[in-house]
Amino acid sequence: MNPITLDGYLDTAPEPGTHPAAAHFDLIRLLDHPDTTEPDSCAQVLECTTETPAATQLILHRAQLGDLLRISGTVAEPGSPGTPPHLHIHAIDILDTAPLTTLGATVLERYGTYVLVFDADHDEIPVFTTTGRWVGEAACPDTIGHLIHAFENTNPP
């Protein structure tokens, strides 16, 4: 197995593995020198698995599709020709979050471990944790920080 560190974009929704500290996901790595004879050679899809608790926590609960990640781990060579290499991940860092997701007049914005819902038809801003736990409604954008602070003080991690 060869150690590797590379950057890529989260391509599939991470799935829990066979035990609590495991997760599986795909990563897209943009190649520096694509093969001009192959039309799809500008990117490489890598299958990834982690059994490191901190990496599993991050990928399952903080990362979202399209996030730019830096992963470190080892490469397992493919078992058969045409099969992508498999990466065993030891560490994951989020380098950049995906752009805002827009659903009609509704915009979901990620703020750390929180999701804010901006809707043109409503003045209040619903706030949830990324795990789906209800935080509350902020009356205006200026009160979002106060709402999150109050939630964190009454609901320790």
N, C-alpha and C positions, 0 to 999 in steps of 0.2 A: 504494500500500500504506500502511496506517495502523498506526503503532506501538501496541502494547497490552501491558499487564501485568494478569494476572488470576489468580485462584485457582480450582482445580477438582480433581476426583478422577480418578485414573487409572482408566479404564473398560475398556480392553482391554490384553492383554499386548503390550508393545512388540515390534516386529519390526525386524530389521536392514533397512537400505535397500539401494540398489544399489551403494553403496561403503562402506568401513569406517567412515566418520564420519557415516553417515546412519541414521536410525531413524524409524519411523512408529508412531503410537498415537492413541487417542481419549481425550478428556478430557471429563468431565461438569462443567458449570458450573451451580451452583444460582443461579437468578435472584432478585434482590432484590424485584422487583415482577412476579410471575407474572400472565399473562393469565387471568382467572377464567373466561373463556368457553371456553378450551381445557383439557381435562383433563390433558394432559401438558406444560403450559407452565411447570412449576416448575423444569425443568432444560433445559439446552441441551447437545447433544453437539457437540463440536468436533473436527474431524480435524486432527491435528498432524503436522508433519514437522520434523526437525532435521537439520542438516548441520554443526553445531558440535561438535567433538570432545568437549569437556567435558560438554555437555548429552547427547550420545549415550551417553557412558560412564555417566553417572548414570542415565538412563532405562533402559538395557539391563541394568545390573548392580547397581544399588542400589535402584531403585524397585520397588514391588510393587503389585498390584491393590488399589485402595482408598486408596492414599496420597494425602494432600492435598498438591498441588503448587502452587507459584507459578511461572508461566511468563511470559516476556517475549519478544516477537517482533513480527512484522508480520502483518496480516490480508490475505489475498487474497480479494477478493469472489468469491462463487460464480459459476460459469459459466452456470448456468441456474436458473430459479426453483425453489424447493423443495430446492435443494442446500445443505447446511450450509457456512458459511464455512470456509476452510482457513487454518490458522495455520502460519507459518514461524517456528519457535522458535529463539531465540538463547541463552537462558539458562533453566535450570530449578533450582528449589530445592525440597527436600522440607520442608514445613512441619510435617507430622504423619504418622506411620506408621499403617497400617491396624491395626485391632484384631487380637488373636490369632486364628489359625485353629485350629479344633478339629476333630479327626477321631476320633470315638469317645472313647476314654480317652487319646488322644494329643494333645498340644498342641505346636504349632510356634511358637516365639517368635523374633522377629528381634532381634538385638543388633548394631546397626551393619551390618557386612558379613558377619555370622555368623548361622547359623540353629541354634537349640537345639531338641532333640527331647525333650520330657518325656513319659514313658509311665508310667502307673500300675502297669504290670506289671514294670517294671525300675527298679533303683536308679540305674544309670549314666545319664549324660546325653550322648548322641551330639551332636557339634558338627561342623558343616560350614560352609564359606564359602557365600555366596549363589550362587556359580558352581558349587557342587556338590563342591568339593574337600574331602576328608576332613581334619579337624583332629585328632580323637581323641575319647575318652570321658572325661568328668569323673566322678569318683567320687560327688560331691555338688555341690549348687549353689555352695557356698563355693569350690570348686576350679575353676570355669569360667574365671574371670579368669586364674588361673595357667596353665591349659591354652592359652588364647588368646595370652597373653604369650609362652609358650615357642614356640608355632607361629610367631608373628610374628618372633621372634628367629632362628629357623632357616630361615624361608622369606620372605626380603625381597620386597617387592612388585615 
